[in-house]
Amino acid sequence: MGLPAIGSYPMPDRAALPRSCASWAIDPGRAALLVHDMQNHFVGELPTDRSPVVELVENITALRALATALGIPVVFTAEPAAQPPGQRGLAADVWGPGIGDSADAAAIIPPLTPRPGERVLANVRQNAFLRSHLGRLLRSEGRDQLIVCGVHAHLGVLLTAADAFMNDIQPFVVADAVADLSAEEHAMALRWAARSAVVCTTETLLRELLLGGGSRDVRKDA
């Protein structure tokens, strides 16, 4: 069926966030940043000059800049173009053929074009851990915390955060650095994520990274 038409909606603010069950403190020496599926194909379905995309791109850019400054690994996922039916699997029944043959559609959006030293992983399922070496990459870098941002909140972001939790990697979902098909689905994803991840704002996470993590309870500022 492909992606539905998507309208503009406001990014959630700090007051609207669900309370996270976990109270992990972010540590730049333990964290990696995952930018999930910020490709022309997906971001182009959103209203690119309005909320939530304006804030989405600005906030991911800020997270990436600080991650780079602090030596935090930056990892992008990207759905491959021209997936054969055997690789696409059941996703074809629900979402159609995917990106198709267009290399431009499969590319990361220009403001976030990956740089030397940043990793790009092929993402053949919404869960970035599935059929990829993300887990092995994190272990090789000595990272057991994962900051998750990108699209779509109730699909790839939520599934990836849940799988991180199942693999004893502490997930941090950045509420205003993800976007979704609607405000309702965005809010639903944050409620579910809060059961097994720290859900916080970009501002809070940037501040905590600059402070070096410490013993502060992120839930108080989320």
Disulfide bonds with the S-S distance in Angstrom:
none
